[in-house]
């Protein structure tokens, strides 16, 4: 069984027992979350649209940070330099069921 879910404006194709990193979700490790479903493929039978009754449940495994991204600006001969970095926060989840 396959499903397409929507998390923070991004779509992910998931299957049961799959782990993936999504933009930060509220909650701690061990919490259960229910995700918005856009499409379900149950052995070749597609279900799409607003009348979709399927649910995807997942468990939060960890809250992690991504790699450091550096934004650097400089204007030559002016003495202007600006360096700023950030690390995007992600949530590691495991899909427990697709119903």
Residue pairs with C-beta under 8 A, 6 or more apart in sequence:
1 15
1 16
1 40
1 41
1 42
1 43
1 98
2 13
2 14
2 15
2 40
2 41
2 98
3 13
3 14
3 15
3 37
3 39
3 40
3 41
3 54
3 56
3 98
4 11
4 12
4 13
4 14
4 37
4 38
4 39
4 40
5 11
5 12
5 14
5 35
5 36
5 37
5 38
5 56
6 12
6 35
6 36
6 37
6 38
7 22
7 23
7 25
7 35
7 36
8 22
8 23
8 24
10 22
10 23
11 38
12 20
12 22
14 20
14 56
14 95
14 98
15 95
15 98
16 95
16 96
16 97
16 98
17 94
17 95
17 96
18 94
18 95
19 61
19 92
19 93
19 94
19 95
20 92
20 93
20 95
21 64
21 90
21 91
21 92
21 93
22 90
22 91
22 93
23 88
23 89
23 90
23 91
24 63
24 89
24 90
24 91
25 33
25 60
25 91
25 93
27 33
27 60
27 91
28 60
28 63
29 60
29 61
29 62
29 63
30 59
30 60
31 59
31 60
32 57
32 58
32 59
32 60
32 96
33 57
33 58
33 59
33 60
33 93
34 55
34 56
34 57
34 58
35 56
35 57
35 58
37 52
37 54
37 55
37 56
38 48
38 52
39 46
39 47
39 48
39 52
40 46
40 47
40 48
40 52
40 54
40 98
41 47
47 54
54 98
54 99
55 97
55 98
55 99
56 95
56 97
56 98
57 95
57 96
57 97
57 99
58 93
58 94
58 95
58 96
59 93
59 94
59 96
60 91
60 92
60 93
61 92
61 93
61 94
62 91
62 92
63 89
63 90
63 91
63 92
64 89
64 90
64 91
64 92
65 87
65 88
65 89
65 90
66 87
66 88
66 89
66 90
67 87
68 85
68 86
68 87
69 85
69 86
69 87
69 88
70 83
70 84
70 85
71 83
71 84
71 85
71 86
72 81
72 82
72 83
72 84
73 80
73 81
73 82
73 83
74 80
74 81
74 82
